[in-house]
Amino acid sequence: MAFENLSDREKAVLLNLIKHYVETADPVGSRVIASRYDMGLSSATIRNTLQDLEDLGLVQQPHISAGRIPTDLGYRVYVDYYLKPEILSEAEKEHIKQSILKEGRGVNDILGQTCRVLSDITKQLGISIAPRFEEGVLHRLELIPITDERIMAVVVVKSGLARSVIIEVRTTIGERELKEVESALNERLAGLTLGEIRKTIAERLSGVGEDGKLIKLLIDSKNKIWTDERSGDLRSAGVENLLLQPEFMELDHISNLVRIIEDGKVISDFLDSAEQEGLVITIGKENRFSEIMNCSLVISSYRVGKISGTVGVIGPTRMAYNKLASVVECTARTITDVLAGIEEDEE
């Protein structure tokens, strides 16, 4: 069946059931819908409509004597065909912007604060994922001596994203040589994407350095320095919000979710695999990992120059999708605008 062609009655009953269930977390019966919503329908007619919706797989009874609750498919039909994102006021949009900038204007500060903002506004788990470095354009590289046999390579791409790598050098590198190599690297590599650097670094660094040992080490370490590592790129805030949700009263549910969030890389890779721009909502079993199959993700992409990252919320499938979709989209747009302004200021 084409679910966008539900009858007006089926549509109204489904939307009212979802609305009531999201608000109360209680299974919804025909009498509740008839008394709470002015539909002009009897309880018996609504009961028959609920049975039709159950036959379509859009609602289910958790217990024989209970009312009905939406299924994952029911939420999906609602999101795909009937969702009307809530319009945020200018005051709400400004609040989001100022809250994001509260802790500073650096990318890492903004992404960390974004999690807290999303968590506070939505009462769900707020997440942010830093952009992949692969397409980032190198702004500068710093080589910092840590000990006689260890140096730190700090890679900074445009818009302020940075990562650092410790390299074992096995022999003492003089400060003069280190600075010469650093200068040569920046001269030859700045302005290239990290992917381009990794593929062509040997040719681009030909003839650099007094004896070539440090350059050879940097070339040999190209995958370590220039390859994107996602572990730790995911930030989150608001686990305490989930503890208040009846869906997470069982310790196993929340502990499994916390474990996969703490891993970071699992969620990051899952979201990357969607390869979609803009707002994305995944519901229940659409999430490939068992730890989040009782959750929904409402996420949106933001851009930092030519690269993109993700912000959003994770919570039970019983969530106010209309409000959350608007908040997440607004937050993503705000981050894009803020970071674009910072990039212009730096240039």
Secondary structure, DSSP 8 states (H G I E B T S, - for coil): --GGG--HHHHHHHHHHHHHHHHH-S-B-HHHHHHHS--S--HHHHHHHHHHHHHTTSEE-SSTTS-BEE-HHHHHHIIIII-------HHHHHHHHHHHGGG-SSHHHHHHHHHHHHHHHHSSEEEEE---STT-BEEEEEEEEEETTEEEEEEEETTS-EEEEEEE-SS---HHHHHHHHHHHHHHHTTSBHHHHHHHHHHHTTT-SSSSHHHHHHHHTHHHHHS---TT-EEEE-HHHHHTSGGG-SHHHHHHHHHHHHH-HHHHHHHHHH---SEEEEEGGGSSSGGGTTEEEEEEEEEETTEEEEEEEEEESSS-HHHHHHHHHHHHHHHHHHHHHHHHHH-
